[in-house]
């Protein structure tokens, strides 16, 4: 989950639900 920040920028709407 370390790359989450880097990927979050690309998949903000997709990862935002997984992280939050």
Beta strands, then each sheet from edge to edge (+ up, - down):
end
